[in-house]
Amino acid sequence: MFRILASSTAVLVSLAALARLPEAQASRSLRSGQAGPQPAARTSKSATGQKTAGGDTGATTPHAGPATLDLAKYLAELDRWSAAAARLERHPEEAAQLENGLPDSWSVTIDGEHFPVPTDWLRQTLVSLEANHWLAGDYSKEIRARLDFMRAQAQALGREPALHPETARNRLDGILERREFAGLRGPSRFDQLSARVIAWLADLIARVFGRLQARPAVSRVLTWTLAIALVLIVTAWLVRAFLRRRPEEVTLNLKGGIRVSRGWRDWARDALAASARGNHRDAIRLAYWAGVYRLEELGLCKVDRTRTHREYLRLLGVAPGAESRRAPLENVTWRFERVWYGREPASAEDFQFVIEQLEMLGCVFPSTPATGSS
C-alpha cells in the first residue's frame, strides 16, 4: 500500500509540473527579457600586515598567499600559526592583527590531490578572543590543540599507504568470498527489467502530457481528478487501519512511573560502568557531564545543552564563590576535548585523573566517603 501511495504521489507531482510548464516558460522568457546585467562576482579580500609609525607591532602575522601549498609549506604554515597562537596567551591584543591576516582558506596539494582547508573556525576564535581578553590562555590552548591535530592529519595523509593497492584489493576479495557475504549480489535481471519498464512508463507519461500542453483545460481536469482520487485512497486506507485496530491498542497505559531528569549521580554511575567495560573514552565524556550537573545542583550554573564547553568555564568565571571550582572544571574540559574531539587514546589513568578533578568539584564517588554537602 505504501508503494502504491508513493507511486501515485510521484505521478501527481509530475502531472502538476507538466500542466504548469507553459506558464513557467512564459514567466522565464519575460524575466530574461527584463533582466539587466548581472553584478560581477565579489573579489576576495587580501590580508595586509599592520605597522605603526615606530616600526613593527611586534606580532608576526602569518599569511598564506593565493598560491597552492605543498605538504611541507602547509606544515610550516601551521607551525607559524601555532607560534602566533602561543604568543596570544601573553599578548591578546594581537588577535585583531592575526584575524586581519588570516586567509579564507588554505589551498593544499598532496600527491596531486587538491584539498581546500577552511579557516572559519580560527577566525571565529580570534574574534571571540578580541571580546574576551581575560580568556586568552584558554583560547590559545584551544587554537594550538586544533592546529596540532590538523598537523597530525596532514602528516598521516602524506605517508605511504600501509598496504599496496593490489594487496588491499586481494584482501578485500578474500573478505567478500566469506560465507557471510555469499548472499550479496548486484541487481538481478528482473531488477534491471523493472527499472527499464519504470523508465519507459515515465517517458510515456511525459510524452502524453507533453501533448496535453496545447489543451490546458484537459490537463487541469485530469490533474484534479488524480488528486481527488489520491486523497480518497489515503482517507480510505486511514479509516480502514483505524477500524482494524484492537481495543487494547487504543487504551491508555498508566503503568510505570514518570521518568525524572538525570542528575550528576546518574551521569557518574554511567561513567563508572563505562570505565568498568574498558570504554574510558566514553567514561570521560559521561564524567564531564556529571561535573556540569553537579555545578548546577550547587547553583553555580544552569545546564543548557546548546552551550559550548568554554561557555560553562566563562559562567564559572563570573559566578560568585566559584573560583575554587573553575580550575578542576578547566582540567576536566581540557582532557575531555582532547580525548573526545581530538581522538586521543584514553586510558584508565586519564579517567582516574578526571575523577579526582570531579571530587574537587564536590562529586563523591563510591571510592570516597560521603559528606553532608553531597
C-alpha positions as CSV (number, residue, x, y, z in Angstrom):
1,M,0.0,0.0,0.0
2,F,2.9,2.4,0.8
3,R,4.5,1.7,-2.6
4,I,1.2,2.5,-4.3
5,L,0.8,5.7,-2.4
6,A,4.4,6.8,-3.2
7,S,3.9,5.9,-6.9
8,S,0.6,7.9,-7.0
9,T,2.2,10.9,-5.4
10,A,5.1,10.9,-7.8
11,V,2.7,10.7,-10.8
12,L,0.6,13.5,-9.4
13,V,3.7,15.8,-8.9
14,S,4.8,15.1,-12.5
15,L,1.3,15.9,-13.9
16,A,1.2,19.2,-11.9
17,A,4.6,20.2,-13.2
18,L,3.7,19.4,-16.8
19,A,0.4,21.2,-16.5
20,R,2.2,24.4,-15.5
21,L,5.1,24.1,-17.9
22,P,3.8,26.6,-20.5
23,E,3.2,29.3,-17.8
24,A,6.7,28.7,-16.3
25,Q,8.3,29.0,-19.7
26,A,6.5,32.3,-20.4
27,S,7.5,33.6,-17.0
28,R,11.1,32.8,-17.6
29,S,11.0,34.4,-21.0
30,L,9.6,37.6,-19.5
31,R,12.1,37.7,-16.8
32,S,15.0,37.1,-19.2
33,G,13.8,40.0,-21.4
34,Q,13.6,42.4,-18.4
35,A,16.7,41.3,-16.6
36,G,19.7,43.7,-16.6
37,P,23.3,42.9,-16.4
38,Q,24.3,40.7,-13.5
39,P,26.7,42.1,-10.9
40,A,30.3,41.0,-11.0
41,A,31.5,38.4,-8.6
42,R,32.9,39.7,-5.4
43,T,36.6,39.6,-5.3
44,S,38.3,38.0,-2.4
45,K,39.9,40.3,0.2
46,S,43.7,40.3,0.6
47,A,45.3,40.4,4.0
48,T,47.9,43.0,4.7
49,G,50.3,43.5,7.6
50,Q,49.9,46.3,10.1
51,K,52.7,48.6,11.2
52,T,53.0,51.6,13.5
53,A,54.9,54.7,12.9
54,G,57.7,53.4,15.1
55,G,58.1,50.1,13.3
56,D,56.5,46.6,13.6
57,T,53.8,46.0,16.1
58,G,55.8,43.0,17.5
59,A,53.5,40.3,16.2
60,T,54.4,38.4,13.0
61,T,51.2,37.9,11.1
62,P,51.1,34.5,9.4
63,H,49.7,34.8,5.9
64,A,49.2,32.3,3.2
65,G,49.1,33.8,-0.3
66,P,46.8,32.6,-3.1
67,A,49.4,30.1,-4.2
68,T,48.8,26.5,-3.6
69,L,50.8,25.0,-0.7
70,D,52.5,21.6,-0.8
71,L,52.7,19.4,2.3
72,A,56.0,20.9,3.6
73,K,54.8,24.5,3.2
74,Y,51.4,23.7,4.7
75,L,53.1,22.2,7.8
76,A,55.3,25.2,8.1
77,E,52.2,27.5,7.8
78,L,50.5,25.5,10.7
79,D,53.7,25.9,12.8
80,R,53.7,29.6,12.2
81,W,50.1,30.0,13.3
82,S,50.8,27.8,16.3
83,A,53.6,30.0,17.4
84,A,51.4,33.1,16.9
85,A,48.7,31.4,19.0
86,A,51.2,30.8,21.8
87,R,52.1,34.5,21.8
88,L,48.4,35.4,22.2
89,E,48.5,34.0,25.7
90,R,50.6,37.0,26.8
91,H,49.6,39.5,24.1
92,P,45.8,39.1,23.4
93,E,45.7,42.5,21.8
94,E,47.4,41.0,18.7
95,A,44.3,38.9,17.9
96,A,42.8,41.6,15.7
97,Q,46.0,41.8,13.6
98,L,46.1,38.0,13.2
99,E,42.4,37.9,12.2
100,N,43.1,40.5,9.5
101,G,45.9,38.5,8.1
102,L,44.0,35.2,8.1
103,P,43.1,33.9,4.6
104,D,39.7,32.5,4.0
105,S,41.2,29.0,3.4
106,W,44.5,27.2,2.7
107,S,44.8,25.5,-0.6
108,V,46.9,22.4,-0.2
109,T,48.1,19.9,-2.8
110,I,49.3,16.5,-1.7
111,D,50.3,13.8,-4.2
112,G,48.4,15.5,-7.0
113,E,45.2,15.9,-4.9
114,H,43.8,19.3,-4.0
115,F,42.4,20.0,-0.5
116,P,40.8,23.3,0.5
117,V,41.2,23.8,4.2
118,P,38.7,26.3,5.6
119,T,39.8,28.7,8.4
120,D,36.4,29.9,9.6
121,W,36.9,28.2,13.0
122,L,40.1,30.1,13.6
123,R,38.6,33.4,12.6
124,Q,35.7,32.9,14.9
125,T,38.0,32.0,17.8
126,L,40.1,35.1,17.2
127,V,37.0,37.3,17.1
128,S,35.9,35.8,20.4
129,L,39.3,36.4,21.9
130,E,39.2,40.0,21.0
131,A,36.0,40.4,23.1
132,N,37.3,38.2,26.0
133,H,40.9,39.1,26.6
134,W,40.8,37.5,30.1
135,L,40.3,34.1,28.5
136,A,43.4,34.4,26.2
137,G,45.0,31.4,27.8
138,D,42.1,29.2,27.1
139,Y,41.7,30.4,23.5
140,S,45.5,30.0,22.9
141,K,45.4,26.4,24.1
142,E,42.3,25.7,22.0
143,I,43.8,27.0,18.8
144,R,47.1,25.2,19.3
145,A,45.3,21.9,20.0
146,R,43.3,22.3,16.8
147,L,46.4,23.2,14.8
148,D,48.3,20.2,16.3
149,F,45.5,17.9,15.3
150,M,45.4,19.3,11.8
151,R,49.2,18.9,11.5
152,A,49.0,15.2,12.6
153,Q,46.3,14.6,10.0
154,A,48.4,16.2,7.2
155,Q,51.4,14.2,8.2
156,A,49.4,11.0,8.1
157,L,48.0,11.9,4.7
158,G,51.5,12.4,3.3
159,R,52.8,9.0,4.5
160,E,52.9,5.9,2.2
161,P,49.9,3.7,2.5
162,A,50.3,0.7,4.8
163,L,49.1,-1.7,2.1
164,H,49.8,-1.7,-1.6
165,P,46.6,-1.1,-3.6
166,E,46.8,-4.5,-5.3
167,T,47.4,-6.2,-1.9
168,A,44.5,-4.3,-0.4
169,R,42.3,-5.4,-3.4
170,N,43.3,-9.1,-2.9
171,R,42.5,-8.9,0.8
172,L,39.1,-7.3,0.0
173,D,38.3,-10.0,-2.5
174,G,39.1,-12.6,0.2
175,I,36.8,-10.9,2.7
176,L,33.9,-10.8,0.1
177,E,34.4,-14.5,-0.6
178,R,33.5,-15.4,3.0
179,R,30.2,-17.2,3.9
180,E,28.6,-14.2,5.4
181,F,28.8,-12.3,2.1
182,A,27.6,-15.2,0.0
183,G,24.1,-13.9,-0.3
184,L,25.1,-10.4,-1.5
185,R,24.9,-9.7,-5.2
186,G,24.2,-6.9,-7.7
187,P,20.9,-6.2,-9.3
188,S,19.3,-9.2,-11.0
189,R,17.9,-9.3,-14.5
190,F,14.4,-8.8,-13.1
191,D,15.6,-5.7,-11.2
192,Q,17.1,-4.3,-14.4
193,L,14.0,-5.1,-16.4
194,S,11.8,-3.5,-13.8
195,A,13.9,-0.4,-13.9
196,R,13.6,-0.2,-17.7
197,V,9.8,-0.7,-17.5
198,I,9.5,2.2,-15.0
199,A,11.7,4.4,-17.1
200,W,9.6,3.6,-20.2
201,L,6.4,4.4,-18.4
202,A,7.8,7.7,-17.1
203,D,8.9,8.6,-20.6
204,L,5.5,7.6,-22.0
205,I,3.7,9.8,-19.4
206,A,5.9,12.7,-20.2
207,R,5.2,12.4,-23.9
208,V,1.4,12.0,-23.4
209,F,1.1,15.0,-21.1
210,G,3.5,17.0,-23.2
211,R,0.9,16.8,-25.9
212,L,-1.7,18.0,-23.4
213,Q,0.1,21.3,-23.0
214,A,-1.8,22.6,-26.0
215,R,-5.1,21.8,-24.0
216,P,-4.7,23.4,-20.5
217,A,-8.3,22.7,-19.6
218,V,-8.0,19.0,-20.2
219,S,-4.7,18.9,-18.3
220,R,-6.2,20.7,-15.2
221,V,-9.2,18.3,-15.2
222,L,-7.0,15.3,-15.3
223,T,-4.7,16.7,-12.6
224,W,-7.6,17.5,-10.2
225,T,-9.2,14.1,-10.9
226,L,-6.0,12.3,-9.9
227,A,-5.5,14.5,-6.9
228,I,-9.1,13.8,-5.6
229,A,-8.6,10.0,-6.3
230,L,-5.3,10.0,-4.3
231,V,-7.0,11.8,-1.3
232,L,-9.8,9.3,-1.3
233,I,-7.4,6.4,-1.4
234,V,-5.4,7.8,1.5
235,T,-8.6,8.5,3.5
236,A,-9.9,5.0,2.9
237,W,-6.7,3.4,4.0
238,L,-6.5,5.5,7.2
239,V,-10.1,4.7,8.1
240,R,-9.6,1.0,7.4
241,A,-6.4,1.0,9.5
242,F,-8.1,2.7,12.4
243,L,-11.2,0.4,12.4
244,R,-9.0,-2.7,12.3
245,R,-7.1,-1.7,15.5
246,R,-7.8,-3.9,18.5
247,P,-9.3,-2.2,21.5
248,E,-6.3,-2.9,23.7
249,E,-4.1,-0.9,21.2
250,V,-6.1,2.3,21.9
251,T,-6.3,2.1,25.7
252,L,-4.3,4.4,27.9
253,N,-1.3,2.8,29.5
254,L,-0.9,4.2,33.0
255,K,1.7,1.6,34.2
256,G,5.1,2.7,35.3
257,G,6.3,5.9,36.8
258,I,7.3,9.2,35.3
259,R,11.0,9.4,34.3
260,V,12.7,12.2,36.1
261,S,15.6,14.3,34.8
262,R,19.0,12.9,35.2
263,G,21.2,14.2,38.0
264,W,25.0,14.1,38.4
265,R,24.9,10.8,40.2
266,D,23.2,9.2,37.1
267,W,26.0,10.5,34.9
268,A,28.6,9.4,37.4
269,R,27.1,5.9,37.6
270,D,27.2,5.6,33.8
271,A,30.7,6.8,33.7
272,L,31.9,4.2,36.2
273,A,30.1,1.5,34.3
274,A,31.7,2.6,31.0
275,S,35.1,2.5,32.7
276,A,34.5,-0.9,34.0
277,R,33.8,-2.1,30.5
278,G,37.1,-0.6,29.3
279,N,35.5,2.2,27.4
280,H,37.5,5.0,29.0
281,R,36.8,7.5,26.2
282,D,33.0,7.4,26.8
283,A,33.6,7.3,30.5
284,I,35.4,10.6,30.4
285,R,32.6,12.1,28.4
286,L,30.0,11.0,30.9
287,A,32.1,12.1,33.8
288,Y,32.4,15.6,32.3
289,W,28.6,15.9,32.3
290,A,28.5,14.6,35.8
291,G,30.6,17.6,36.8
292,V,28.5,20.1,34.9
293,Y,25.3,18.8,36.5
294,R,26.9,18.9,39.9
295,L,27.7,22.6,39.4
296,E,24.0,23.1,38.5
297,E,23.0,21.5,41.8
298,L,25.3,23.8,43.6
299,G,23.7,26.8,41.9
300,L,26.8,27.9,40.1
301,C,25.4,27.5,36.5
302,K,22.4,26.3,34.5
303,V,22.7,23.3,32.3
304,D,21.9,24.2,28.7
305,R,22.9,21.6,26.0
306,T,23.2,24.4,23.4
307,R,26.1,25.9,25.3
308,T,29.7,25.1,24.4
309,H,32.2,23.7,27.0
310,R,34.0,27.0,27.0
311,E,30.8,28.9,27.9
312,Y,30.5,26.9,31.1
313,L,34.0,28.0,32.1
314,R,33.1,31.6,31.4
315,L,30.0,31.2,33.6
316,L,32.2,30.0,36.4
317,G,34.5,32.9,35.9
318,V,31.7,35.4,36.8
319,A,29.8,33.3,39.3
320,P,30.3,34.3,43.0
321,G,32.1,31.7,45.1
322,A,33.2,29.6,42.0
323,E,36.9,30.5,41.9
324,S,38.0,27.2,43.6
325,R,36.0,25.1,41.1
326,R,37.0,26.7,37.9
327,A,40.4,25.1,37.7
328,P,39.1,21.5,38.2
329,L,36.4,22.0,35.6
330,E,39.0,23.5,33.2
331,N,41.2,20.4,33.7
332,V,38.2,18.1,33.0
333,T,37.2,20.1,30.0
334,W,40.7,20.0,28.6
335,R,41.1,16.3,29.0
336,F,37.6,15.6,27.6
337,E,38.1,17.7,24.5
338,R,41.5,16.1,23.8
339,V,40.0,12.6,24.1
340,W,36.6,13.1,22.5
341,Y,37.2,15.7,19.8
342,G,41.0,15.3,19.3
343,R,40.6,11.5,19.1
344,E,43.5,10.9,21.5
345,P,43.6,7.5,23.2
346,A,42.0,7.3,26.6
347,S,43.4,5.2,29.4
348,A,42.4,4.2,32.9
349,E,44.8,6.8,34.3
350,D,43.1,9.6,32.3
351,F,39.7,8.5,33.7
352,Q,41.2,8.5,37.3
353,F,42.5,12.0,36.7
354,V,39.1,13.2,35.7
355,I,37.5,11.5,38.8
356,E,40.0,13.3,41.0
357,Q,39.1,16.6,39.5
358,L,35.4,15.9,39.8
359,E,35.9,15.2,43.5
360,M,37.3,18.7,43.8
361,L,34.0,20.0,42.3
362,G,32.0,18.2,45.0
363,C,31.2,14.9,43.3
364,V,31.5,12.0,45.7
365,F,32.2,8.6,44.2
366,P,31.9,5.2,45.9
367,S,35.7,5.2,46.5
368,T,35.5,8.4,48.6
369,P,33.5,9.0,51.8
370,A,30.3,10.9,51.5
371,T,29.9,14.3,53.3
372,G,26.8,16.3,54.3
373,S,27.1,18.6,51.3
374,S,26.9,15.8,48.8
